[in-house]
Amino acid sequence: MAEVRARVDFKVGPKSNIEAELLSFNGLTPGKEHVAVIFKSADSNNEPPLVRMHSECLTGDVFHSSRCDCGEQLDETILKMDKNGGVLLYLRQEGRGIGLYNKIDAYKLQSEGLNTYEANNHLGFGDDLRDFADAAKMLNALNIHKIRLITNNPKKINDLKDKGIEITEVINTLAHIKSGNEDYLKAKISHGKHKLKL
């Protein structure tokens, strides 16, 4: 059973001007340092809070890589939660769970013509090795059992439901198209069944 370990106020967002709270947890998978970022209270109509599970993407979140849309999805979520409140679960599972170095190897294979899923498979990994059990534990530790989930990914929906989290609404992110990521987005739609409109 997970519990909140520490919490601290800080400011986030593209201009570091959005007030939020950063939380760490005990009781998660050993070696995993997932965190939650909590934005102001949700709308006064008592709707379930907005929640996004965002898997760490060093290349996209930090370096704004042309190969994905992760950084843009993160920024979109932060701006949405600044207005509406919510909980951002930042999960340390790089490269759909294969790790940073393997993701760089997958990038090389993508440069040679494989899509993002084919590249992972070629390296001996499944399509998506991420596990969202810790996300459910984090929500339970926050006494959140009913949510409005921000995602395009059916795996996230199914995994949370399987862990007993009730999802009252699914809110898709925008399609963040830029030079270099169109094939990646098309693969997410065709292979990963993501709900994206290009």
C-alpha positions in Angstrom: 0.0 0.0 0.0 1.4 3.3 -1.0 1.5 6.5 1.1 2.6 10.1 0.5 6.3 10.4 1.6 6.8 14.2 1.2 5.1 17.2 -0.4 6.4 20.6 -1.4 5.1 23.7 -3.2 6.8 24.7 -6.4 6.0 26.4 -9.7 5.9 24.7 -13.1 5.0 25.2 -16.7 6.7 26.8 -19.8 7.3 30.0 -17.8 7.6 28.4 -14.3 4.7 30.5 -13.1 2.0 27.9 -12.4 1.6 27.0 -8.7 1.5 23.3 -7.9 2.6 20.8 -5.3 5.1 18.0 -5.8 4.6 14.7 -4.0 6.8 11.6 -3.5 5.6 8.2 -2.3 6.5 5.2 -0.2 5.3 1.8 -1.1 5.7 1.9 -4.9 7.7 -0.6 -7.0 11.3 -0.8 -5.6 13.7 1.4 -7.5 10.9 3.5 -9.1 10.7 7.2 -8.0 7.4 8.2 -9.5 6.0 11.6 -8.5 2.6 13.4 -8.5 2.1 17.0 -9.3 -1.1 18.4 -7.9 -2.7 21.5 -9.2 -5.3 23.6 -7.5 -8.6 22.0 -6.5 -10.8 20.8 -9.3 -13.8 22.8 -10.5 -16.4 23.8 -7.9 -19.0 21.5 -9.5 -17.4 18.6 -7.6 -16.5 16.6 -10.8 -13.9 13.9 -10.4 -10.4 15.4 -10.8 -8.5 15.5 -14.1 -5.7 13.0 -14.1 -2.9 12.3 -16.6 -0.4 9.5 -16.3 2.7 10.8 -18.2 5.5 8.5 -18.7 8.9 10.1 -18.5 10.4 11.0 -21.9 13.8 12.6 -21.5 14.2 13.3 -25.2 10.7 14.8 -25.6 10.0 16.4 -22.2 13.5 18.0 -21.7 15.1 18.2 -25.2 11.8 18.8 -27.2 12.7 16.0 -29.6 11.3 16.1 -33.1 10.6 12.3 -32.9 7.6 12.4 -30.5 4.9 14.6 -29.0 5.6 13.8 -25.4 6.8 17.3 -24.4 3.9 19.0 -26.1 1.4 16.6 -24.4 3.0 17.4 -21.0 2.8 21.2 -21.6 -0.8 20.9 -22.8 -1.7 19.0 -19.7 0.0 21.5 -17.3 -1.8 24.4 -18.9 -5.2 22.5 -18.8 -4.6 21.7 -15.1 -3.6 25.3 -14.3 -7.2 26.3 -15.4 -9.1 23.3 -14.1 -7.1 21.7 -11.4 -5.9 18.1 -11.5 -3.2 15.5 -10.8 -0.3 14.8 -13.0 1.3 11.4 -12.3 4.8 11.5 -13.7 5.9 7.9 -14.1 9.6 7.0 -14.5 9.3 4.4 -17.3 11.2 5.7 -20.2 10.6 4.5 -23.8 7.3 2.7 -23.0 9.2 0.8 -20.3 12.4 -0.2 -22.2 14.7 2.4 -20.7 16.6 5.3 -22.2 19.5 3.5 -23.8 17.3 1.0 -25.4 15.1 3.8 -26.6 18.1 5.4 -28.3 18.8 2.0 -30.0 15.2 2.0 -31.1 15.6 5.5 -32.5 18.4 4.2 -34.7 16.2 1.4 -36.0 13.5 3.9 -36.7 16.0 5.9 -38.7 16.5 2.7 -40.8 12.7 2.4 -41.5 11.0 0.6 -38.6 8.2 2.2 -36.8 8.3 2.8 -33.0 6.7 -0.5 -32.2 8.6 -2.5 -34.7 11.8 -1.1 -33.4 11.0 -2.2 -29.8 10.0 -5.6 -31.1 13.3 -5.9 -33.0 15.2 -5.3 -29.8 13.3 -8.1 -28.1 10.7 -6.0 -26.2 6.9 -6.0 -26.3 4.9 -3.1 -27.8 4.4 -1.4 -24.4 6.0 -2.7 -21.2 4.7 0.1 -19.0 2.9 -0.9 -15.8 0.3 1.5 -14.4 -0.2 -0.4 -11.1 1.9 2.2 -9.3 -0.3 5.0 -10.8 -3.3 3.3 -9.2 -1.5 3.1 -5.9 -0.6 6.8 -6.0 -4.2 7.7 -6.7 -5.4 5.5 -3.8 -2.8 7.1 -1.5 -4.4 10.5 -2.5 -7.9 9.0 -1.8 -8.8 9.5 -5.4 -10.9 6.6 -6.8 -12.9 8.3 -9.5 -11.2 10.4 -12.2 -11.5 12.1 -15.6 -8.5 10.7 -17.5 -6.5 12.7 -20.0 -5.2 10.2 -22.5 -5.3 8.9 -26.1 -4.1 5.5 -25.1 -6.6 2.7 -24.5 -4.0 0.7 -22.5 -3.9 3.3 -19.8 -7.7 3.3 -19.6 -7.9 -0.5 -19.3 -5.0 -0.8 -16.9 -6.5 1.8 -14.5 -10.0 0.2 -14.6 -8.4 -3.2 -13.9 -6.9 -1.7 -10.8 -10.3 -0.4 -9.5 -10.1 3.2 -10.6 -13.4 4.5 -12.0 -13.0 6.6 -15.1 -16.0 8.9 -15.7 -14.6 10.6 -18.8 -11.7 10.3 -21.2 -10.3 13.5 -22.6 -8.0 13.2 -25.6 -5.0 15.4 -26.0 -4.4 17.3 -29.2 -2.4 15.9 -32.1 0.9 17.8 -31.9 2.3 17.4 -35.4 5.8 18.6 -36.2 8.5 17.9 -38.7 9.8 14.4 -37.8 7.0 12.9 -35.8 4.2 12.2 -38.3 5.2 8.5 -38.8 5.4 8.1 -35.0 1.9 9.5 -34.6 0.6 7.3 -37.4 2.0 4.2 -35.8 0.4 5.2 -32.5 -2.9 5.3 -34.2 -2.6 2.2 -36.4 -0.7 -0.1 -34.1 -1.3 1.3 -30.6 -5.0 2.2 -31.3 -4.5 5.7 -29.8 -7.4 8.1 -30.3 -5.7 10.8 -32.3 -6.9 12.9 -35.2 -4.2 13.9 -37.6 
